[in-house]
Amino acid sequence: MDVQDKFKSYLQGRGLSRRTIRTYITTLNRFTKWIEQVYGEFDVAAITPLDVADYRRYLNQKGKKPATVNHALDVLNCFFAWANAEGNVQTNPVAGIKRMREQKNAPRWLGRRELGALIRAVQKYGKSRDIALVMLLIHTGLRISEAVSLRQGDIVLRERSGLVRVRQGKGDKYREVPLNITVRRVLDGYIGETKGEWLFPSRRGGHISTRAAENILTKYGRLAGLDVTPHMLRHTFGKMLVDAGESLDRVAALMGHSNLNTTARYTRPSAQDLEYAVEKLAWE
């Protein structure tokens, strides 16, 4: 087993998702191929900080975005830190390499028209499970992994109130998110016709996977003429709360953020917000 295969086994042992591991290995392979093109072979013990700095410059000259370059540096830092701990390299050549400065853009969320188009598509073409999933994501801001792993007992519906219990949020943190009347009505009808332990059961038993839920959103996004992801709906929830005047500490508590700086992203104007601002000055 070569050093890259051992690194992959290390990532799997950390419990990372298949998608994350695939991204790490692909990024590492691009670096090794570049080294092979420059030097003829890849020798992990021979890599120097100058090699990493040159690769950083190479990616920048190819027009890669700062976020892409920094992600590559993060992956290489993880790899060489592991290689150093394993005794494959004496020092981590990425340790002193500066990251590129990134423009901090607002997260991508749906505007009211886009949100309306998505909801209409789901209402028109979706079955009750899909409607319940989309409405839950929009009105609670749950991460997709949190939503698909909900049990029916995690949903509490009362006449004038309700909540969803997130038992295993990010970092295994527990939180409760109130349910407004809109999503309570949807969930009440859906739960009444759903059998079993899971809120969103799969045909094979257990709950639907995050990939299946992502495919559901992709389907209705296309029907609405949109490119929609689960995290986009989470961002939409946060943005709507901030626009409604809610304080950052309340938004952070609802979304399960441990750092208010994460929540503060929703106060940052999006490209659409800026377009609306300058359009107010138009003479036509």
C-alpha positions as CSV (number, residue, x, y, z in Angstrom):
1,M,0.0,0.0,0.0
2,D,1.5,3.3,-1.1
3,V,1.5,6.5,1.0
4,Q,-1.6,7.9,-0.7
5,D,-3.6,4.7,-0.1
6,K,-2.6,4.9,3.6
7,F,-3.7,8.5,3.7
8,K,-7.0,7.5,2.3
9,S,-7.4,4.8,5.0
10,Y,-6.5,7.5,7.6
11,L,-9.3,9.8,6.3
12,Q,-11.8,6.9,6.4
13,G,-10.8,6.2,10.0
14,R,-11.6,9.8,10.8
15,G,-15.2,9.2,9.7
16,L,-15.2,11.6,6.9
17,S,-17.9,11.3,4.2
18,R,-17.2,9.6,0.9
19,R,-17.6,12.8,-0.9
20,T,-15.1,14.6,1.3
21,I,-12.5,11.8,1.0
22,R,-13.0,11.8,-2.8
23,T,-12.3,15.5,-2.9
24,Y,-9.2,15.2,-0.7
25,I,-7.7,12.4,-2.8
26,T,-8.5,14.2,-6.1
27,T,-6.9,17.4,-4.9
28,L,-3.8,15.4,-3.7
29,N,-3.6,13.6,-7.0
30,R,-3.5,16.9,-8.9
31,F,-0.6,18.1,-6.8
32,T,1.3,14.8,-7.3
33,K,0.8,14.9,-11.1
34,W,2.0,18.5,-11.1
35,I,5.1,17.5,-9.2
36,E,5.7,14.6,-11.7
37,Q,5.4,17.0,-14.6
38,V,8.0,19.4,-13.0
39,Y,10.4,16.9,-11.5
40,G,9.6,13.6,-13.2
41,E,8.5,11.8,-10.1
42,F,6.7,12.3,-6.8
43,D,8.7,11.6,-3.7
44,V,6.8,12.6,-0.6
45,A,10.0,13.0,1.5
46,A,11.6,15.4,-1.0
47,I,8.8,18.0,-1.1
48,T,9.9,21.4,0.1
49,P,8.0,24.6,1.0
50,L,9.3,26.1,-2.3
51,D,7.5,23.3,-4.2
52,V,4.2,24.1,-2.4
53,A,4.7,27.9,-2.9
54,D,5.3,27.2,-6.6
55,Y,2.2,25.1,-6.8
56,R,0.2,27.9,-5.1
57,R,1.5,30.3,-7.8
58,Y,0.7,27.8,-10.6
59,L,-2.9,27.5,-9.4
60,N,-3.2,31.3,-9.2
61,Q,-1.8,31.8,-12.7
62,K,-4.3,29.3,-14.0
63,G,-7.0,31.6,-12.8
64,K,-8.2,29.4,-9.9
65,K,-10.3,31.3,-7.3
66,P,-8.6,32.1,-4.0
67,A,-11.0,29.7,-2.2
68,T,-10.0,26.9,-4.6
69,V,-6.3,27.6,-4.0
70,N,-6.8,27.7,-0.2
71,H,-8.7,24.5,-0.2
72,A,-5.8,22.8,-2.0
73,L,-3.4,24.2,0.6
74,D,-5.7,22.9,3.3
75,V,-5.7,19.4,1.8
76,L,-1.9,19.4,1.4
77,N,-1.5,20.6,4.9
78,C,-3.7,17.7,6.2
79,F,-1.7,15.2,4.1
80,F,1.8,16.4,5.1
81,A,0.8,16.8,8.8
82,W,-0.3,13.1,8.7
83,A,2.8,12.1,6.8
84,N,5.0,13.9,9.4
85,A,3.2,12.1,12.2
86,E,3.7,8.8,10.4
87,G,7.4,9.5,9.9
88,N,7.3,9.8,6.1
89,V,8.5,13.4,6.1
90,Q,10.7,15.3,8.6
91,T,8.7,18.5,8.5
92,N,5.4,19.8,7.0
93,P,6.3,21.8,3.9
94,V,2.9,23.5,3.9
95,A,3.1,24.9,7.5
96,G,4.6,28.3,6.5
97,I,2.8,28.9,3.2
98,K,0.5,31.9,3.3
99,R,-3.1,31.4,2.2
100,M,-4.6,33.7,-0.5
101,R,-6.9,36.5,0.6
102,E,-10.5,35.8,-0.2
103,Q,-13.3,38.2,-0.8
104,K,-15.9,37.3,1.7
105,N,-19.1,37.0,-0.2
106,A,-22.5,36.4,1.3
107,P,-23.8,32.8,1.2
108,R,-26.1,31.9,-1.7
109,W,-29.7,32.0,-0.7
110,L,-33.0,32.1,-2.5
111,G,-34.9,35.4,-3.1
112,R,-38.6,35.6,-2.5
113,R,-39.4,34.9,-6.2
114,E,-37.1,32.0,-6.4
115,L,-38.4,30.6,-3.1
116,G,-42.0,31.0,-4.4
117,A,-41.1,29.2,-7.7
118,L,-39.6,26.3,-5.7
119,I,-42.6,25.9,-3.4
120,R,-45.0,26.0,-6.4
121,A,-43.0,23.3,-8.1
122,V,-43.0,21.1,-5.0
123,Q,-46.7,21.7,-4.4
124,K,-47.7,20.9,-8.0
125,Y,-45.5,17.9,-8.6
126,G,-44.4,16.6,-5.3
127,K,-45.7,13.9,-3.0
128,S,-46.4,14.5,0.6
129,R,-43.0,13.3,1.8
130,D,-41.2,15.7,-0.6
131,I,-43.4,18.6,0.4
132,A,-42.8,17.9,4.1
133,L,-39.0,17.7,3.6
134,V,-38.7,20.9,1.6
135,M,-41.0,22.9,3.9
136,L,-39.1,21.6,7.0
137,L,-35.8,22.7,5.5
138,I,-37.1,26.2,4.6
139,H,-38.8,26.9,7.9
140,T,-36.3,25.4,10.3
141,G,-32.9,25.8,8.6
142,L,-31.9,22.2,9.5
143,R,-28.8,20.7,7.9
144,I,-29.8,18.0,5.5
145,S,-28.1,15.4,7.6
146,E,-30.1,16.5,10.6
147,A,-33.4,16.5,8.7
148,V,-33.1,13.0,7.2
149,S,-32.2,11.4,10.5
150,L,-35.2,12.7,12.4
151,R,-37.6,10.3,14.0
152,Q,-41.3,10.9,14.2
153,G,-40.9,11.3,18.0
154,D,-38.6,14.2,17.4
155,I,-41.5,16.3,16.1
156,V,-43.7,17.8,18.7
157,L,-47.0,19.3,17.4
158,R,-49.4,21.2,19.7
159,E,-52.5,23.3,18.9
160,R,-50.6,26.6,19.0
161,S,-47.0,25.6,19.0
162,G,-44.5,22.9,18.1
163,L,-40.9,22.1,17.8
164,V,-38.3,19.7,16.3
165,R,-35.7,18.1,18.4
166,V,-32.3,17.9,16.7
167,R,-30.6,15.2,18.8
168,Q,-27.3,15.0,16.8
169,G,-26.5,18.3,15.3
170,K,-23.0,19.4,14.2
171,G,-20.6,18.4,17.0
172,D,-23.3,16.1,18.4
173,K,-25.0,19.2,19.9
174,Y,-28.7,18.9,20.9
175,R,-31.0,21.8,20.1
176,E,-34.7,22.5,19.7
177,V,-36.1,24.5,16.9
178,P,-39.7,25.9,17.1
179,L,-42.1,25.1,14.3
180,N,-44.3,27.9,12.9
181,I,-47.9,27.3,11.9
182,T,-47.1,26.9,8.2
183,V,-44.8,23.9,8.7
184,R,-46.9,22.5,11.6
185,R,-49.8,22.1,9.2
186,V,-47.7,20.4,6.6
187,L,-46.1,18.0,9.1
188,D,-49.4,17.3,10.9
189,G,-50.9,16.0,7.6
190,Y,-47.8,14.1,6.6
191,I,-47.2,12.4,9.9
192,G,-50.8,11.2,10.0
193,E,-50.2,9.1,6.9
194,T,-46.6,8.0,7.6
195,K,-45.8,4.7,9.4
196,G,-42.7,3.6,11.2
197,E,-40.0,5.2,13.3
198,W,-38.4,7.6,10.9
199,L,-39.9,10.8,9.7
200,F,-38.5,10.3,6.2
201,P,-38.3,6.5,5.8
202,S,-36.6,4.8,2.9
203,R,-38.0,1.8,1.0
204,R,-35.2,-0.4,2.3
205,G,-35.8,0.4,6.0
206,G,-34.1,3.1,8.0
207,H,-34.3,6.7,6.8
208,I,-33.5,8.2,3.4
209,S,-29.9,9.2,2.7
210,T,-28.6,12.7,2.4
211,R,-27.9,11.9,-1.3
212,A,-31.5,10.9,-1.8
213,A,-32.7,14.2,-0.2
214,E,-30.3,16.2,-2.3
215,N,-31.7,14.5,-5.4
216,I,-35.2,15.5,-4.3
217,L,-34.2,19.1,-4.1
218,T,-32.4,19.0,-7.4
219,K,-35.5,17.5,-9.1
220,Y,-37.8,20.3,-7.9
221,G,-35.2,23.0,-8.4
222,R,-35.0,22.0,-12.1
223,L,-38.7,22.1,-12.4
224,A,-38.6,25.6,-11.0
225,G,-35.7,26.6,-13.2
226,L,-33.4,26.9,-10.3
227,D,-30.1,25.3,-9.0
228,V,-31.0,24.4,-5.4
229,T,-29.0,22.7,-2.7
230,P,-30.0,21.8,0.9
231,H,-27.5,24.2,2.3
232,M,-29.0,27.0,0.1
233,L,-32.3,26.5,1.9
234,R,-30.5,26.7,5.2
235,H,-28.9,30.0,4.2
236,T,-32.4,31.2,3.0
237,F,-33.7,30.5,6.5
238,G,-30.9,32.4,8.1
239,K,-31.3,35.3,5.7
240,M,-35.1,35.6,6.2
241,L,-34.6,35.7,10.0
242,V,-32.0,38.5,9.7
243,D,-34.2,40.4,7.3
244,A,-37.1,40.1,9.7
245,G,-35.0,41.9,12.3
246,E,-34.1,39.0,14.5
247,S,-30.9,39.3,16.6
248,L,-27.9,37.4,15.6
249,D,-27.8,35.4,18.9
250,R,-31.4,34.2,18.3
251,V,-30.5,33.2,14.7
252,A,-27.4,31.4,15.9
253,A,-29.3,29.5,18.5
254,L,-31.9,28.4,15.9
255,M,-29.3,27.3,13.4
256,G,-27.0,25.6,15.8
257,H,-24.0,28.0,15.3
258,S,-21.4,28.1,18.0
259,N,-19.8,31.2,16.6
260,L,-21.7,34.5,15.9
261,N,-19.2,35.3,13.1
262,T,-20.8,32.4,11.2
263,T,-24.2,33.9,11.7
264,A,-23.1,37.3,10.8
265,R,-22.7,36.2,7.1
266,Y,-26.4,36.7,6.7
267,T,-26.0,40.5,7.4
268,R,-23.6,40.6,4.4
269,P,-25.3,41.9,1.2
270,S,-25.6,39.4,-1.6
271,A,-25.1,40.3,-5.3
272,Q,-28.8,40.5,-5.6
273,D,-29.1,42.9,-2.7
274,L,-26.5,45.1,-4.3
275,E,-28.3,45.0,-7.6
276,Y,-31.5,46.1,-5.9
277,A,-29.7,48.9,-4.2
278,V,-28.3,50.5,-7.4
279,E,-31.5,49.9,-9.3
280,K,-33.2,52.3,-6.9
281,L,-31.0,55.1,-8.5
282,A,-32.0,54.2,-12.1
283,W,-33.8,57.0,-14.1
284,E,-35.7,54.6,-16.3
